[in-house]
Amino acid sequence: MTMHELIEQLETLSKKTNEDWFASLDERKQKEIEFHNIDKDTTLSKDRYEKLHENAKFYKTTQLITEHVNNWIAGHSKDKIFLDYACGDGENAVKAAKAGAALAIGLDISNISIQNARQLAAKEGVSSNTYFVQGDCEDTGLPDNCIDLAICSGMLHHLDLSYAFYELRRIMKKGGVILAVEALDCNPAIKLYRTLTSHLRTDWEKKHILSYKEINFAKRFFQVKE
């Protein structure tokens, strides 16, 4: 598949995300859209925004992880087709584009996130090699074997992995690499943090955190390292 054909497919996907598409999603996914549209709304009042993001203070402890992710993107993205899987506001896709990705794709179920991501790409001067599209990560609509690199950054616990892992394997090229950054159930500090911030999560997210069981399940689809 050529780059032109891939972009045509992305444009086709963009045209499908309308009211009918939303209505076709199951209730869990509709609630995810509603939740994340509020969470990513930059027009909220300062008090409302801070209340929704009161857990931000906990993320100061993840600086080393952030540095690892940034270095990985910078070192691997050049000339690659990069997917920011459940991209949020698109920061990782933009980093990949700035690192020389041939095309950095951001996919997210929240239309507000996609709007924010496009604005960020324009601000950072990488609109020409980024493409952001609202869609379902469990049923991306992307062609088979089209992605060189993908990042799953703190989002797998929002998905039904029996669909998501199959979909990721389908769209990755042979030899493609996925970096997954995810909280694990075996970490007592993370479990405490999730208990303290349960009011900031969807019902699905409250009940799902990855464990060694999910890691072993991933081995059915991928060669799992590190």
N, C-alpha and C positions, 0 to 999 in steps of 0.2 A: 504494500500500500504506500502510495506517495504522500508527501506532506500535504499536497493540495487536496487529495482525496480524504485524508484524515480531517482536515479543517472543514471540508464540505459535510462530513458526517457530524461534526460538532455543531455546525450551523443547523443541521436538521434536528438535532437533539434540542437545541435552544428553542425551536419553534413548537416543540411538543409540550413544553412546560407552561401549561395554561390551566384554566379552571377545570377542564375535563381531566387533565393529568392529575391534578391535586385530588379530585374526587375518586380517581381510580386507586389511590394509595390506601393501604389499610390504616386503621385508626392510630396505631403506634407511630407510623411515619408522619401522619398529619399532625400529631401532637409534637413530634420533633421539630417540624417546620415552625409551628406556632411558638414553641419554647425558644428556639434559636433566633427567630425573627425579633423577639423581644430582647433576648440577650445581646444581640449584635446591633441593636438600634442606637445609632450615635446621636439621635435627636432627643433622647430621654433627658429629663432634668438631671442635674448633678447628683442630687440626693437619691433619686431613683436608680441611677446608673451605679452609684457606689454600693447601694444596698444589694443590687443584683450581682455585684462583683466583689463582695466582701471577702471572698476566699482568695483574692489576688495575693494577699500577704504570704500565703503558703507557698506560692510559686517562686519566691525568692530562694528557696532551698534547692531549686532545680537548675541553677546556673551552669553547673558542669555538664548536665545533659544538653542544655541549650547550645553550649559551645561545641559539643560533640556533633549535634545535628547540623549546625552551621558549617562546621568543617567538612562533614560528609557531603553536604549539598555542594559546597564550593569545589570539592575535590573530584566529584563524580559527574557533574551535570553537563559539562561542555559537549556540545553537539548531540545531546541525547534528547529523546522524547520523555519528558518528566511528568509524572502525575502526582499532584497534591490531592490525596484521596480524603474526602470530607475536609475540604481546604479551609473552612472558616473564612476569615478575612483575607486569605491568600498570601500570607507572609512567606511561606516556604516556596510557593510557586514563583513569587517575585524574586526571591533569593536565587532560585535555580536559573531564572531568565537572566539575571544580572551576572551569573557565573558562566553564561554562554550556552545555555540549553537551546537546542534548535527550536523546541516548542515546549513551553511549560503549561500544562493543563491543570486547572483547578475545578474540582467537582464537589458540589455541596448541595444538600437538600434545602437549604435556606436561601431564598431569593435576596434577602437583605445582605447576607454574607457575600453573595456573588456581586451585588452592587458595590459593596465596600471593597472587594478584591479588585474590581475593575478600576475603581477610583485610585487605589493604591498603585496599581500597575501604571496608570497614566502619570501619577505623581512621580514615580521612580523612572519613568521614561522607557518602560519595557512593554508597552501595549502591543508592539509589533511581533513579539515572540511569546505572548501569553494568550491563553483563551480560557475564560471562566464560564462555566455552564451550570445551571441548576439541574440536579438530577438525583437519582436514587443509587446510592453506592452498592446496593445489593442487586441492582439490575441497571448497569451503567449505560447500556446501549452502545458502548464503544466497540470497535471491530476487534476480532481475535488478533492476538499477537501484535499489538500496536505500541506497547509501552516498554521503554528501556529501564526506567527507574521510577520507583514510587515511594512515597513516604506516607505512613499511617501514624499521625502524631496525636496521641491521646484521644482516639476516636473509635477504636475497635469495640469498646464496651458499649457503644451506642447501637451496634449492629447485631443482626442474627448471623453468627459466623458460619453457619451451615450454608448460607447463601453468599456471604461476603468472600470467604476463602475461595470458593469455586469461581466466583466472578473475577477475583484478582488473578488466579492462575490462568483463566481464559484470556485475559487481555494482556498479560505479560509476554514479551518476546522470550524466545529460548535464550537462557543466560541472563535474563533480566534480574534485577535486584530490588528488593523491598526492604526499607528500613522501618521497623515498627517500634514506636516509643509508647509504652503503655504501663500504667500502674498495675501491680500484681497483688493478688490476694494474700500471698505469703509474707507480705511486708506489714508488720503490726502498726507502724507509724502511718502508713497509707490508709489502713483500715480505720484507724482513729480519725484521720482527716476526713474520710468519706462520711463517717458517722456525724462529725461536727458540721458538715456542709450538706447534709442530705436534703435540706429544704431548697437547695439551689440546683436540684437535679430532677430530671424527668422520672416518672415511675419506672420505666424500663431501666434507666441508668442506675437507679438506686439498687436494683436487684442483680446487676451484672458487673462483675469485675473479673478480669482474666486471672486464671490460675494455671498450675502445671497441667491441669486437664485440658485447657484450651491450647496450651503450647504443644502438647502431644497430639491434639487434633490437627493442629497446623501442619504437623509432620506428614500428614496424609496428602497434603497438597504441595508442600515446599520443602526444600532442604533448609532446615532451621539451624542457624549458627549463632554463637555468642549469646 
